Amino acid sequence: MFTNFKELEAYVLSHKNKKRIVLANAHDEPALSAVVNAHRRGVVDGTLLGKKDEILALLREMNEDPAEYEIVDFDGPELDAAKAAVQLVREGKADIPMKGILQTSSFAKAILNRETGLIPASGRRLVSQCGIFEYEGRFMMITDAAINIAPDVDTQIGIVENALPVANALGVELPKVAVLSAVENVTEKMPSTVSAAEIAKRGIPGCVVSGPLALDGAISMESVKHKGIHDPVAGQADILLVPFIEIGNVLYKSITYIAGKTMASTICGASCPVIITSRADTPDSKYYSILLAVLRCLKA
């Protein structure tokens, strides 16, 4: 089981099995710099799709040899750029699509297309985001902080199902899932407690799920003892399932900006790992997000 990003990096580097990332609209310094960093460390090869002149200029500013990359000259609508990147993956010419300078909605639309996207033929049409960070000698996961705004119970179950292969790739065979709310008791005045209880009642194969649990009840054994909670997940959750995107977004950014921890993010539910980075993400966060995607390829 991986306990930190350095162990994850060492594992990926030891396999010497580089994957190819296709960066859609690669004329974007933050995203391109992450690919360059991963390429320099021997993690990936890069296909850079976008405005060739701007890509070349950025590579030179980074003191990087353009000959090290495949560059596909493209100057068109964002959705077409996303579709072109997805098509390269479908054709087996790349392993992992990554968002450059284009809207997340355009990127997601290309991925979700039933005919030309990256949705498994037998799977549900649900993609979700999962973030991981180091916590007390292990990895902890948060989902979904970026895509599903106000998921119902069925969608929340799907979000957990999407996250399970990520947990398994990190070495957690039977993840403990905490369905978060503000309290541990069920009350109609707080709908998230009702949905959490319903999810826990239904259960999800491949994990142990409990809820509702407040954040402290999910991750702190000291709090669990103080509150007198008797639950198999309480105090030792591997996956934190948030009730809606606002909670996930604030929690994700609080961990990054207040706690100062590095987060890696991946998009789940597609036929391959998908990388969506933000301009606000730190260089380490972008690099570890690429590492996480490569790990998922290796463990698939």
N, C-alpha and C positions, 0 to 999 in steps of 0.2 A: 504494500500500500504506500502510495506517495504521501509524504507529509509536508513537503514544501516545493516551491518552484525550482529550486536548484536541483533537487532529485528528479523532478520531471524533465528538466533540461538535459541532465546527464543521461537519462534513459533515451530520450529522443536522439541525442547526438551519438550515442553508442550504437544505434541501429544502422547508421550510415545509409539510410534509405530515404533520400530527399524526396519530398513531394513538391508538386508544381502548383504555385498559386497564380491565379489570373486576377489581376487587380483592375477592376472596372473604373474607367476614368482616372487613370493613374497619374495624371498631371496635378497631383495633390501632395504637397510636401509631407504632411504628417503621416498619411497612409503609406506613401512611397518610402519614407525613411524607415518605417517598420519592416517593410519587405527587404530593403537593403540590409538592415541590421541582421535579419534572420538569414539572408543569403550569405553574408560575410561569415556567419558562424556555422555555415554548412547545413542549415536546417531545411531550406527550400531553394528551388529555382523559381524564377519569376517570369511570367508573361505579362507585359505591361500594355494595356489596351487604353488608348486615349490620344490626345493631341501630341504627336510625335516630337515636334520641335520643343514644346514645353517640357516633356518628359526628359528629353536629352539635356536640356538646360539644367533641370533639377539634378539629374545624375552627375553632371559635371560639377555642380556646386557641392555635391557630397563627395567629390573626388572618387567617384565610382565609374568603372569602365562600362559604357553602354553595351559593349560586345558581350558582356556577361549575361545579358537579358534578351529575351525575345520581345520585340516591340511591334505592336499592331497599331498602325496609324488609324485613328477613328475620331471623327469630329461630327457628332450628331446629337439627337435628343437623348436625354438621360436614360429613358426606358430602353431605347435601342442599344445603348452601351451595356446596360445590365443584361439584356437578352443575348447580346454577342458573347459576353463573358460566360453566361450560363450555357450557351451552345458549345463553347469550347470544352466545358466540363462534360456535357452530354456526349461529345464526340471522343472523349478519352484523351484530349490534348492538355487537360489540366485536372488537378485533383480537388482543389479548394477554390471557390470563388470568394473574393474579398471586395468590399465596397471602398471605392475611392471618393472623389468629389461628386457625389450625386445624392439625391434624397433617399432616405431609407425606404420610403414608400415605393419608389420606383424599383429599387433593388428587390424588395419583398415581392412586388407584383410579378417580376420576371421569374423568381424562384417558385411562386405559387401556381403558375400557369399549368393547368392539367396536361396540356398537349406538349408544351415546349419547355416546361420548368423542371424542377428537381424534386417533385413530390413523388414518393414511391407509389407504384400503381395500386398496391394493396393497402396503402396507408390512409389515415385521415388527413384532411387538408388543414393541418394545424402546425404552425411553426411557433416557437417560443424561444425566449432568451434565458440563458443561465449564466450567472457569474460565480466565480470561485475566488476564495481568498484564504490565506493561512490564519488559523485560529488555534491557539494552544496545542501546537505540535501536530496539527492535522489540517486537512482542507475542509472548508464549509462552503455550501452552495446556497445561492439565492435565486429564486425563479418566481415570476417573470417580471423583470424590471424595465422592459423596453418595448414589448410588442402588444400583448393582449391587455386591453384597457380595463375592462370590468368583466372578467370571465365568470361564467356560471359554473355550477358544480361539475358538469360533464367536461367543460373546457379545462377547469382546474385539474381534474383527474388526468386529462390529456397532457397537460403541462408537466405533471409529475412523471408520467410515462415517458415523455420526451427527455426528461432529465436523468432517468435511470441509467441509460447507456454511458452518460458522462461520468456518473458516480462509479459505475463498474470499471470504466477505463482508468479511473484514479485508484482502483484497487479496493473499492468498497463493495463487497458482494451483496450484502443485504442492507441497503441504506435505511436510516431512520429519518422519517419525514415529519416535520412539525408544520401543521397548518396554522398559520399565525392569525392572531387577533389581539385585542387589548387585554383580555381576561381569559381565565380558564373555564369559567362557567358559561352555560348557554343562556342567552337572553334574547327575546324577540326584538328588544330595543337596539340590539347590535347585530345586524344581519350576517356579518362575517362569522359570528360565533355559530350561527345556525348552519351555514354552509359548511363550516369546518367540521361540525359534528356529523353532518351527513356524509362528508368525504371519509371520515374516520370509520363510520358505520359500514359504508360500502366496502372499504378496504381496496387496496391496489396490489395486484400480484408483483412480486419482486422487491417488495419493500415492507417496512413496518411504518404505518402512518397513524398519527394521533392528532387530535385537535378538539376544541380550540386550545392553543397554547400562546401565552404572551411571550415576547421575545426572551425575557429573563427565564421564564419557565422552560423555554426550548433549549437554552444553551448554558445555563448556570446551575450546577449541582447545588451550590450554596443556596441559591434562591429556591430550588426545588425542595430542599430539606426544610428551609424556613417556612415555606408555604404548605408543607405537608402533602406534596403532590406524589401520587403513586401511579407511575405511568412508564411504559418501556422506552418511550422516546424522550421524555422530559429530561432536560439537562444535558443531553448527548445527541442532539439532532445533527444529521449530516446535511440535510436539505431543508431549507426554510421556504415554504410555499406562502407567498404573500396573497392577500385577498384581492388586491387591485393594483394597478400600475403606480399610483401615487405613492403607496407604501413602499413598493419595490424600488422606485426611483430614489426616494428620500433615503431609504436604508442603504442602498448601493453607494450613493454619493456621500453619505455620512461616514461610511466605512473608509472611503477614499480620502475625503477632505478633512474630517475631524479626527478619525483614528489613524490616518496616515498609512493605511494598508494598500498594498497593490492588489488590484482586481484583474482577473482575466475573464473574458466574456466569449461565449460561443452561442450560435443560433442552432437550435435543435429541431428535429422533425423533418428535415429534408433528407434526400438520399445520400448526402455527403455533408461534412461539417461546413459551415458558412461563417465568414468573419465579417462583422460589422463593427468598425472602430469609430470613435468620435474624436473630433479635434481636441476635446477637453481631456481625452485619455492621456496618461503619461506615456513616455516612450517604453518604459518597462511593461506597462499594462498592454500596450499594443504587441510588443514582442512576445509576452507570455500568452496572449490570445492566439497568436500564430502557433506557438508551441502546443497549446491545448488542442487546436485543430489538427495538427500533425499527429499528436498522440492518439486522438480519436480515429484517425485513418489507420494507424498502426495496430490499434486494438480491435478494429472492426472485424 
